[in-house]
Amino acid sequence: MFIKTIVKTDKKTAKRYDYYRLCESYRLNGKPRHRTIISMGRLDNIKTKEDRKFLADRIESMLTGSLSLFNKKTDINIEEYAKQFYTEIISKKMFDANDKSDNKDDHIADYQNIDLNTFESEEAKEIGSEWLVFQAIQQLEIDEMLKTEGFNEKEVKIALAHIISRCVFPASENKTAQWIKENSGLLDIPYFENIKINKNHLYNISRKLFQIKDNSEKFLSKKTNELFDIDDTVILYDLTNTYFEGTKRDSDISKFGRSKEKRSDARIVSLALVVNVFGFVKYSKIYAGNITDGSTLSKTIDDLETNYFAKKSKPIIALDAGFSSEKNIKLLIEKGYDYISIFRRKLKDYTLEKNDLEQVEIYDNRKGKIKLSKVKTDGDETILYIKSENKAKKEDSMADKIGGRFVQGLEEIKEALGKKRGTKKEDKVHQRIGRLKEKYKSVHYQYKIDTVSKNGTVIDMTWAKIQNKKENSGIYFARTSLKDTEENLFKIYNTLTEIEASFRVLKTDLALRPVYHQKDDNVIAHINLGVLAYQIVNTIRYQLKQKNINYDWKNIVRKMNTQKIVTNSMKNKKGEKIIIRSCTVPKIETKKIYKALNYKFAPFHRLKAVLPE
């Protein structure tokens, strides 16, 4: 609700004065409308715009039963006016009050003679996911953070709307603006009343959000730790990349490099991410696509020490194999950090401290057996031997699949020997075999290949498999500066799966790949918005996991989208058109999510407008 100022002129004296009306907003066919609830006169004892806002909020809280915004600093005249107008509104039935009571006797009855033939459902929009994410944003106090960073009220609302959209409907700014207008009930949340959003607003606010990237990351890092009582004893560091659609030739950050999606034909941009073991982002950095994994660690450590760990005990740093170069390990030791990382390669000559019967046995989430033992070493570093049953099955399955492709290639070479224009010359045949071996390095050594030649021409070719499985399938090694039991070391190392899950959510659920933007400033703003949206998504999923609700984000959005905002219209006996806008009752699964998070079920209960004939 809000108080609208009407300027009137006295016809006799020609004197101008302000006249006030209490109004509420609603949307009809996607367009904002205002309805006057009551005329308030001149409000002689209310002098400032801020006090009029307090008065509107106080009347709304009395009508809806929500928490009162009235405080001691406000003039007592506001409370007297609020009681006066509240009584008048209720007595004249000028407002359909939100009913938050379970007692039906407390309902305000509103009987009408309705012509059912005029009943129409004019509009239905999704609201469940938007309302869920909005409440998570309020829980994190992101709106207050933006205000302290210099965002005005309109910019804060546009920024929150863009973040919510990225969480629920990740798309381009143009498609996002269309979705907000045509499909989503986002702007029906009372917080966003009277706001209009187009694609230019979204482009501009994305760039402004990137300008405060460092401060927002610090704020959310601290906020999530305080909110959920988390200590960053272990942090995870990894680098990923996403590819571009389009040539992107005049770009400083889009470069050809080693694509995680095997898109060697497309330019890429890289994202370094530091998260804690619960998936909350501590730090992110955008790099050009041709950056190598190992070269980013030094800069990241310096930034973390400056912004996060200067006054706290240093965390254990868990690294993927790409960062476990001797140079990086030496850097961490010099800076006083404990580390744990996978070895880049499998060890060949090693001796275990425990024999097969003595090795520690644990089980992964899929009930697969894992055996652990420390490797005997003369240095200060601890090396952990890990043998995974499920990993061995996966490696063998992949080897069989690749082996099948290798054999298919051999068959094609042999078939060419019997064709009129096929490759038959001995040197050319051996070149084809060599190229095939180069392509399938991981399996070709398992096969013995023989050729039969006559006068420099190959007339026959045979092969046989001489080795079925790798002896070291499922075996890998971790290196660490920690001195602990095998089981505890593996638990710390296994937290690296959390950062892999973070990248999956970012790339797939939040559509970080591919990138369609052409300008570099829009590219980095797009990636930053994705990371910011991920923080809200992870806030929701972390709390649900604590209640044993382990849905992935797409499934959560699907379940929440069953809740809609519906606009119905009908005519009464007087010929007046009654418009009722209400949120549907959440389904059982949707209520389960709301209850687990301790969130409200709907942004509003019911809004009613009566239009004259």
Residue, then its C-alpha position, 0 to 999 in steps of 0.5 A: m500500500f502507498i499514499k498517493t498525493i493529489v494536488k487540488t485547486d480551490k475554485k473560489t480562492a484559486k489556492r492549491y493544496d495537497y489531498y491524499r488517498l490510500c491506494e494499493s497496486y495490482r496487475l491486470n494483463g501484466k500492466p500495473r494498476h492502482r486502486t483507491i482504498i480510501s480518501m484520507g483528506r489533507l492529513d494536516n498533522i502528517k508533514t513529511k513523505e517518510d511519515r506518510k509511508f509509515l502511515a501506509d505501512r501501519i495501516e497495511s500491517m493492521l489489515t493483514g495481521s503482519l508485523s507492524l512497522f510502527n516504532k517509537k521514533t514515529d509521531i504518535n499522530i501516525e498511530e491515531y490516523a492508522k486506527q481511524f482509517y483502519t476502522e473506516i476501511i473495515s466497517k465499509k468493507m473497502f479492503d479484502a484483508n489478508d487472512k493469516s488465521d487458522n480460525k474461520d470465525d476470524h474471517i471477514a465475510d464478504y458476500q456478493n451476488i455474482d453472475l457466474n456466466t461472467f466468471e473468467s480466469e484472465e491470467a496465471k503466472e508462476i510465483g513459487s520459485e520467485w518467492l522462494v529465491f526472494q526470501a533467501i535473498q532477504q535471509l542473506e540481506i543482499d538488499e541491505m548490502l546493495k544499499t550500503e554499496g550505493f545502489n538507489e531503491k530502484e537499482v536495488k529492486i532491478a538487481l534483485a529481480h535480475i538475480i531471481s531471474r537468473c536463479v529461476f529462468p537463466a537466459s539472455e537479458n532480452k529473454t529475461a525481460q520478456w519472461i518477467k513481463e509475460n510468464s512470471g509473477l515476480l513483479d507481483i511480490p509487494y516489494f517490487e510494486n511500481i517497478k518496470i524492467n526492460k533489457n537495458h535495465l538488466y544490462n546496466i545492473s549486471r555491469k554495476l553488480f560486477q563493479i561491487k564484486d569483491n565487496s559482495e563476495k566478502f559480504l556473502s562469505k561472512k554472512t553465510n558463515e555467521l548464518f549457518d555457524i560455519d568455519d572455513t577450516v578447509i577450502l577448495y580451489d579449482l578452475t573451469n571454463t565455458y565456451f563462446e558461441g560466435t567468433k569473438r575475435d576482438s576480445d581480450i578474454s576469449k581465447f582458444g585453450r583446453s576446453k572442459e567441454k572438448r570444444s576445441d573449435a570455440r574460444i573459451v573464458s576461464l573461471a577460478l573458484v574458491v569454495n568451502v566444503f559446503g559449497f559457499v563461494k569465498y572468492s572468484k576470478i575471471y581469466a582469459g581462456n588460454i590461462t593454465d590451471g597452475s598459473t592462477l594459484s599464486k594470485t588467488i592465495d595473495d587475494l585470499e590473504t588480503n581479504y579473508f585469512a589475514k587475521k584468522s588461522k589459515p585453512i587447509i587448501a584442497l587442490d585438483a590435480g591441475f594445481s599440484s605442480e612442484k612450484n605450487i606445492k612449494l608456494l603453499i609450503e612457503k606461505g604456511y598452508d597445509y594442502i591436499s591434492i591428487f597426484r598428476r600421475k600414477l606412481k609406478d614404484y612405491t611401497l605401502e605401509k599396510n598390506d592388503l589385509e591391513q588396509v583401511e576399508i571404507y565405502d562411498n555413497r554408492k556402496g563401493k569399497i575403497k581401500l586406503s593406505k599410506v605410502k612409505t616415503d622419506g620426505d615430510e609429505t604424506i602420500l595416500y594410496i586410494k583404490s576404488e572399486n567403482k572407479a576401477k569399474k568405470e575405468d575398465s568400462m571406458a577402456d572397453k569402449i575406447g578399445g572397441r573404437f580402436v578395433q573398429g579403426l583396425e577393421e577399416i584399415k583391413e577392409a581398405l586392403g581389399k578395395k580397388r582404390g584402398t590404401k595398400k602400400e606398406d608405408k601408407v598402411h603403417q602410417r594409418i596404424g600409427r595415427l590410430k595408435e596416437k588417437y587411442k594411446s590409452v588402449h593400443y598397447q593392449y593389442k598386438i598387430d601383424t601385417v603380411s606384405k608382398n612386393g611393398t604391398v600389404i596383403d593381410m593384417t591381423w591383431a590380437k588382444i594381449q592384455n585385458k585390463k589395466e593392473n592399476s585400474g581404480i588406483y590413484f594417489a593423493r599428496t598432503s602436508l597433513k599427518d592424520t589417519e588414512e580415513n580422515l585424509f580421504k574425507i578431506y580430499n573427498t570434499l573436492t567433489e563439492i567444487e565439482a558440484s558447484f561448477r555443474v550447478l553454475k554451468t548447467d542449472l544457471a546456464l553459464r555455458p555457452v556464452y553468447h555476449q559479444k562485449d567483454d564487459n557483458v561477458i564478465a558481468h554475465i559470469n559474475l551474475g551467475v556466481l551471485a545467483y549460485q550463492i542464493v541457490n546454495t543457501i537454499r540447497y544447504q538448508l534443505k540438505q540439513k533437513n534431508i531434502n536432497y533435490d537438485w536445483k532444477n527439481i526444486v524449481r520444477k516443484m515450486n513452479t506448481q504454485k501460481i498467481v491467478t487472476n479471476s474476474m466476475k460481475n456482481k448484481k450491480g454490474e461492477k467488475i470484481i477482480i480477484r488476484s490470489c496465490t494458489v495453495p502450495k502442493i504438498e512437496t512445495k509446502k515441504i520445501y517452504k517449511a524446511l526453510n521456515y519461509k512464508f507460503a505466499p507473498f500475499h493471500r488475496l487482492k481484490a479490486v472492484l471496478p464500476e460498471 
